[in-house]
Amino acid sequence: MEIVVIVSLVLGVLLLNRPVTLLAQRLYNRHQFKRFIVRETFYHSVVSRHLNYYNRLGLDEQRKFLFRTYLFQHSKTFRYIEVEQSAEMPILVSAVAVQLTFGLEKFKLNYFDDIFILRDDYHYGFYSRPFMGHVDQTGIYLSWDNFMKGISNQTPNCNVGLHEMAHALAYVNFITQTEEDKHFKKEFPNFSKVARPIFTSMQQGGAKNLLGDYAATNYHEFWAVAVEIFFESPVQFRHELPELYEAMATVLNQDPLSFIGGSTTIIRRPQPASKRADTSNL
């Protein structure tokens, strides 16, 4: 009899866990949304000055983008190393993370509690070459000088923010498996069916393409570089590597070229237009 009661309790907890979790998440989002609204104008002023991606979104999607940016920022502790802190820094870093994950359900990269912002290039571990950024079990690291160059188009096809967030996205889905996005994990093997042969031809056969030599370092770098080019040079990417471009658009569930003419970035699960943001889907 005791076993039956215990089993029943366990099953009850399992059955109720998801509804309770979803309810708690919706209540949390509603509370945070009220706080976000007060800051929305400031967030818009910061992001719109620096991200062309954001400026091409429709009004409803811009609000969704900014709210996700707010939620991402407030889920992290930003640590500043030899660089003067400003209010724009965490907003812009968070916005770049949201840009990458805007088509996905999971966007907080929640394994990473800490994001470290350094002044410029730095040395890491036993490597002799300087780093612009990296991701490891302790956090996400970004050099602010290179980050700003990337989002201001001073370094074509080199966006350290997108690059490191791409590493972080893979990290939480495949290494720690702490924030697995169902769509991303389902489609990544299909992405790799297209990407792996291109990577192998670059690494072993010396093939050249717009991804550049650094993408041939290893498959992790291939992924991160491909993300950069996907957002930075989508027209050229689709022209030179059309199958890889389509595979990237599918795995990230968005297409940067689709909103050049004003249409939505999301290619699956489009959000209905409304006057009020639906915080349950943010």
C-alpha positions in Angstrom: 0.0 0.0 0.0 2.8 2.4 0.9 4.5 1.7 -2.5 1.3 2.5 -4.3 1.0 5.8 -2.4 4.6 6.7 -3.1 4.3 5.9 -6.8 1.1 7.9 -7.0 2.8 10.9 -5.4 5.7 10.7 -7.7 3.5 10.5 -10.8 1.4 13.4 -9.5 4.5 15.5 -9.1 5.8 14.6 -12.5 2.4 15.4 -14.1 2.0 18.7 -12.3 5.6 19.8 -12.7 5.4 21.2 -16.2 2.1 23.1 -15.7 3.3 24.5 -12.4 6.7 25.5 -14.0 4.9 27.1 -17.0 2.6 29.0 -14.6 5.5 30.2 -12.5 7.3 31.3 -15.6 4.4 33.3 -16.9 3.9 35.0 -13.6 7.6 35.9 -13.5 7.5 37.2 -17.0 4.5 39.4 -16.3 6.2 40.8 -13.2 9.4 41.5 -15.2 7.5 43.0 -18.1 6.0 45.6 -15.9 9.5 46.6 -14.8 10.8 46.4 -18.3 8.1 48.8 -19.7 9.6 51.6 -17.5 13.0 51.1 -19.2 11.8 50.2 -22.7 12.6 53.6 -24.2 16.1 53.6 -22.9 16.7 50.1 -24.1 15.4 51.1 -27.5 17.7 54.1 -27.7 20.7 52.0 -26.9 20.0 49.0 -29.2 18.7 51.0 -32.1 21.9 53.1 -32.3 24.1 50.0 -32.7 22.2 47.0 -34.2 20.9 47.2 -37.7 19.3 43.8 -37.1 17.0 45.3 -34.5 16.1 48.3 -36.7 14.7 46.0 -39.4 12.2 44.3 -37.1 8.6 45.2 -37.0 7.3 47.1 -33.9 5.9 44.0 -32.2 9.1 42.1 -32.8 11.2 45.0 -31.5 9.3 44.9 -28.2 9.8 41.2 -28.0 13.5 41.7 -28.8 14.0 44.3 -26.1 12.1 42.3 -23.5 14.3 39.3 -24.2 17.3 41.6 -23.9 16.1 42.8 -20.5 15.5 39.2 -19.3 18.8 38.0 -20.5 20.7 40.9 -18.9 19.0 40.4 -15.5 19.8 36.7 -15.6 23.5 37.5 -15.6 26.2 39.1 -13.5 28.4 41.3 -15.6 32.0 41.7 -14.4 34.2 44.4 -15.7 38.0 43.9 -15.9 40.2 47.0 -16.6 37.4 48.7 -18.4 35.1 51.5 -17.2 31.5 50.2 -16.8 28.7 51.9 -18.6 24.9 51.3 -18.7 25.1 50.4 -22.4 27.5 47.5 -22.0 25.3 44.8 -20.5 22.4 45.9 -22.8 24.4 45.6 -26.0 26.0 42.3 -25.0 22.6 40.9 -24.1 21.1 42.2 -27.3 23.7 40.3 -29.4 22.8 37.1 -27.5 19.2 37.7 -28.3 19.9 38.4 -31.9 21.5 34.9 -32.2 18.6 33.2 -30.4 15.7 35.2 -31.5 14.1 32.3 -33.5 14.5 29.9 -30.6 12.4 29.3 -27.5 15.3 29.1 -25.1 17.5 32.2 -25.1 19.0 32.8 -21.7 22.1 30.5 -22.1 21.3 29.8 -18.5 24.4 27.7 -17.6 26.4 31.0 -17.7 25.8 33.2 -14.7 28.8 35.4 -15.4 29.8 37.5 -18.4 33.2 39.1 -18.2 34.0 42.2 -20.2 37.6 43.1 -20.6 39.1 46.3 -22.2 40.8 44.8 -25.2 42.8 41.7 -26.4 43.9 39.5 -23.5 45.9 36.3 -22.9 44.2 33.2 -21.7 45.8 30.0 -20.3 49.0 28.8 -22.1 48.1 30.3 -25.5 50.6 32.7 -26.9 48.2 34.5 -29.2 45.9 37.1 -27.7 42.2 36.4 -27.4 39.3 38.7 -28.4 36.8 36.4 -26.4 36.3 32.9 -25.3 33.8 30.7 -23.5 34.6 28.2 -20.8 32.9 26.7 -17.7 33.5 29.9 -15.7 31.6 32.2 -18.1 31.5 34.1 -21.3 34.5 36.5 -21.9 34.4 39.4 -24.4 36.9 42.2 -25.1 34.9 45.4 -25.3 37.1 47.1 -27.9 36.6 44.2 -30.3 33.0 43.8 -29.4 32.2 47.4 -30.4 34.2 47.1 -33.6 32.1 44.1 -34.5 28.7 45.6 -34.0 29.7 48.9 -35.7 30.9 47.1 -38.8 34.5 48.3 -38.4 35.7 44.7 -38.8 33.8 43.1 -41.7 32.6 39.5 -41.1 34.2 39.6 -37.6 31.7 40.0 -34.8 33.2 38.7 -31.5 29.8 39.0 -29.7 28.0 36.7 -32.2 31.0 34.4 -32.3 31.2 33.8 -28.6 27.4 33.6 -28.1 27.4 30.9 -30.8 30.0 29.0 -28.7 27.8 29.5 -25.7 24.6 28.3 -27.5 26.4 25.1 -28.5 27.8 24.8 -24.9 24.4 24.8 -23.1 22.8 22.5 -25.7 25.5 19.9 -26.1 28.0 20.1 -23.3 26.2 21.0 -20.1 22.7 20.3 -21.6 21.3 22.8 -19.1 19.1 24.8 -21.5 18.3 22.5 -24.4 16.2 24.1 -27.2 14.1 21.4 -28.8 14.2 22.9 -32.2 17.9 23.7 -32.2 18.9 20.2 -31.0 16.5 18.5 -33.5 17.9 20.5 -36.5 21.6 20.6 -35.6 22.3 17.1 -37.0 20.7 18.2 -40.3 22.9 21.3 -40.2 25.9 19.2 -39.7 25.0 16.9 -42.7 25.6 20.0 -44.8 28.3 21.7 -42.8 30.6 18.7 -42.1 31.6 18.0 -45.7 32.4 21.7 -46.2 34.4 21.8 -43.0 36.3 18.6 -44.0 37.1 20.0 -47.5 38.5 23.1 -45.8 40.5 21.3 -43.1 41.8 18.4 -45.1 41.6 19.5 -48.7 42.5 23.2 -48.3 39.3 24.4 -49.9 38.7 28.2 -49.7 35.5 30.0 -49.3 34.1 33.1 -47.6 34.3 31.5 -44.1 38.1 31.9 -44.1 40.9 29.8 -42.8 40.0 30.2 -39.1 36.8 28.3 -39.7 38.9 25.2 -40.6 40.6 25.2 -37.1 38.0 22.8 -35.7 34.3 22.2 -36.1 33.5 24.4 -33.0 35.2 27.4 -34.8 33.5 26.5 -38.1 30.1 26.8 -36.4 30.9 30.1 -34.7 32.4 31.7 -37.8 29.5 30.5 -39.9 27.1 32.3 -37.4 29.1 35.5 -37.8 29.0 35.4 -41.6 25.3 34.4 -41.6 24.4 37.7 -39.9 27.1 39.9 -41.2 27.1 39.0 -44.9 23.9 37.0 -45.5 23.6 37.9 -49.2 27.1 36.7 -50.0 26.7 33.7 -47.8 23.5 32.6 -49.6 25.1 33.2 -53.0 28.3 31.3 -52.3 27.1 28.6 -49.9 23.4 28.3 -50.5 22.9 24.9 -48.9 24.8 25.9 -45.8 22.9 29.2 -45.6 19.6 27.4 -45.7 20.8 24.9 -43.1 21.8 27.7 -40.8 18.5 29.5 -41.3 16.7 26.3 -40.3 18.7 25.5 -37.2 18.5 29.1 -35.9 14.9 29.3 -37.0 15.4 32.7 -38.6 16.6 34.2 -41.9 18.3 37.7 -41.8 17.4 38.2 -45.5 13.7 37.8 -44.9 13.3 41.1 -43.2 15.3 43.3 -45.5 12.0 44.0 -47.2 10.2 44.4 -43.9 8.9 40.9 -43.3 9.4 38.9 -40.1 12.7 37.2 -39.2 11.0 34.2 -37.7 10.5 31.5 -40.3 8.7 29.1 -37.9 6.2 29.6 -35.1 5.4 33.2 -36.1 4.1 35.4 -33.4 0.7 37.0 -34.0 0.6 40.7 -34.2 -1.0 42.3 -31.1 -1.0 45.6 -29.3 0.3 44.0 -26.2 3.2 41.7 -26.0 2.4 38.1 -25.1 4.9 37.6 -22.3 4.3 33.8 -22.1 6.1 33.4 -25.4 9.1 35.7 -24.7 
